[in-house]
Amino acid sequence: MNNRFARFLQLALPGLDIIIINLVVIISKLTLQKHISPVDYIKLDWFWIYLNLSWIMISLIVNIYSQRYIMSFELFSRYTFRAFLLWLGLVFLYLFVFKLLDLSRAFVIITVAGTGAGLLINRIAYLLVRYYFRDKDYLTKKVIIIGYNEPAKKLASYLEEESLKTEIVGFCEEPDNVHELSNYPILSSIKDTMSVSRQYEINEIYSTIAPEQKKEIYSFMEEAEQACIRFHVIPDMSRYINRPVHIDYLKDMPVLSLHNEPLNDVSNRFKKRLFDIFTSATIIICILSWVIPVIALLVWIESRFKGPVFFFQKRSGRDNRLFSLVKFRTMVADSTDVDDEGRYKQATRNDPRITKLGTFLRKTSLDELPQFWNVLMGNMSIVGPRPHPVPLNQASIGKVDEYMIRYFVKPGITGWAQVRGFRGETKSFTQMRRRVEHDIWYLENWSLWLDVRIMILTVLSIIKGDKNAF
């Protein structure tokens, strides 16, 4: 029942939001029709179409209608607000790019403000509907759990946290196996599971006992299906694996992975690549086309017209494939990245190899701008784990747990570790370990919205100034 209600919300909520946007536009046009010229009417119609398309695009990027968000009012409201801010930015970008700033200001203000108010009304209505249906018997999911053990107790605590009402009726277990007072009643022995299920009109059965341990579980599965009761098996893998794992399927064969990787999905990689191409191409055309010649000239002048403008260095990319990373040169032309003992030498604070212009470029991150070419060529992504020089990789492998997992995805110009304070020189393997932990978190929790969030945090960090930038 819960799943059916969630699917209904996933269809109803986006539909209501689109209706709100169009209703606000229609009301705005009717209210201001005497003050809108025929020429402006055509512009407004295109603007109307853009409002719908941009909201659909932003809602897909932020993924606000996912079941995870809509089943929590707090999450749903928070991500709706973020989506609205992004949508607002796209609206004003459209007006600026197409030089429509002279469009009826009253129309734009009423439309934007009305949409915000309409979305708020939709969320309040959703909250009221959610609370109205929350305790309705026909939406209540009645559950019994086979077995009384640690997985069963943990499962019960998780089911208690579900957004819509889940009633845990009790456990089915042999009396001799119960040695403590349980939070829910022991309804019967395991052999009477199906009769108890019919007696209490159970909707779902969870078995924490594997069918291989008790052959009756197989017959329970068949009986449950005949009675329209959903049957789930919770395998206890704690004796084999002592950490969370991700479960996928190869046809009918379960496959356990140590990490959940959203970017293993082809459609997600396609979305990320499309976002990278569009963003990097825009930045190259609008910014780099004039910034690169200016900085290149300054670099060349400072070095008395000697030495290269750009610095190329081999870095490890996705799946540890090498590529040439490009940056503006920030060190003296004859500098080396190897110390007297032949070890790789990271850039440090007040490093004598860094030029005066280089100090400014590194503090403002302007030296990283040419890497948008790496993004456009497909060697890098805008957001991802920072690619380390090959010698630093070799020094870290084997000393930092799960270090090479960060190369399961494309490296980025900026990343989650960088915006969380782990940028620049790593003086110890403890710092490197923390950076790797953040990179792995990004890999396991990737979304387009997370990429946008990291980009915004990066820009704010540059404006505010990062103490680790040197």
ABEGO torsion letter per residue (X at the ends): XAAAAAAAAAAAAAAAAAAAAAAAAAAAAAAAAAABBAAAAAAAAAAAAAAAAAAAAAAAAAGAABAAAAABAAAAAAAAAAAAAAAAAAAAAAAAAAGAAABBAAAAAAAAAAAAAAAAAAAAAAAAAAAAAAABAAABBBBBBBEBBAAAAAAAAAAAABABBBBBAEBBBBAAABABBBABBBABBAAAAAAAAAAAGBABBBBABBAAABAAAAAAAAAAAAAGBBBBBBBBAAAABABBBBBBBBEABBBBBABBBAAABAAAAAAAAAAAAAAAAAAAAAAAAAAAAAAAAAAAAAAGGBEBABBBBBBBBBGGBBBBBBBBBABBAABBABBAAGBBBBBBBGBAABBAAAAAAAAAGAAAAAAAAAAAAGABBABEBBBBBAAAAAAABGABBGAAAAAABBBBABBAAAAAGBBEBBABAAAAAAAAAAAAAAAAABBAAAAAAAAAAAAAAAAAEBAABX
